[in-house]
Amino acid sequence: MQYLKDIFYLFFPYICVNCKLTLLQNEKHLCTYCVNDLPIIDDNPHTNVTLLSTFNNKVPVKNVRSFLYYQKHGITQKIIHELKYKNQPSIGNLMGAWFGHRLKESNIFSDVDFIVPVPLHKEKLKKRGYNQLTTFGTSLGNILQIEYKPEVLIRTSISNTQTLKERFDRFSNQKTTFRLSDTSIFKNKHILLIDDVITTGATLLACCKELLQTPNITISIATISFTEKT
């Protein structure tokens, strides 16, 4: 079996999603050099307040954490692009496991009951074939021992990709809507809402507002990446 794998690798080598160099067989998605260049967000009080400030005075959010800084044309953008649009959902496994171990060490989400992904509209899901957050969320849940709970929060509108819009347009977009299939499932529960990128937070805010239809719900947020305001 290993012989066949070696032959396959010889003719169809895997390449790093960032630098495009051929990966060694013990490397996955990113070469060792690019792994060392990842802009991992430091878990400290100043950074955590910055992350939380996106949602201050808008919706009650308990905690916000994000794994990587996101910059245009940077390594994180390439990772997210491959995950979302290049049929590489296994990148979500890598990001979820890595981020999950960091979160487990901090113990920040030890009282969370469910992990809930920002959903895709059913038409986008059909076209893409997968929600890029599924592997990220399930991997995160496996590490943190939290149940991954999709299909309760449902997207009822189709919107353009948030990161491609101007900042004003993202704030002004009132067409992205969600609904809960059942407002009792998350009653008295702590929910960890996950997404790939925090930009202005508009999509996450819309999700939070719908989740708050649930009695006595607590919401925290975790994302693969975060875009600093410029």
Number of C-alpha atoms within 10 A of each C-alpha: 5 7 8 9 10 13 11 11 14 10 8 10 15 18 17 21 23 19 13 12 13 16 18 15 11 7 14 16 21 25 21 14 10 15 15 10 10 15 17 17 16 14 14 8 9 9 15 16 14 15 21 17 13 19 19 12 8 11 15 17 19 14 17 24 26 26 26 22 21 24 15 10 9 13 22 24 18 17 22 22 15 20 22 19 12 11 14 18 20 18 21 26 19 18 19 26 21 16 23 22 14 16 21 15 9 11 11 14 20 12 12 18 19 19 23 23 30 24 23 23 19 16 11 14 13 11 9 15 11 17 20 28 26 23 22 29 30 24 24 29 19 14 17 21 16 21 16 18 19 17 14 17 21 20 19 15 13 14 16 10 8 19 14 9 12 10 12 9 11 19 14 10 14 12 11 16 17 22 17 19 11 13 16 13 12 21 17 13 18 19 24 27 22 26 21 21 25 25 19 20 17 19 22 20 17 18 23 23 16 16 23 18 16 18 14 12 16 22 20 21 24 26 23 25 24 23 18 13 8 3
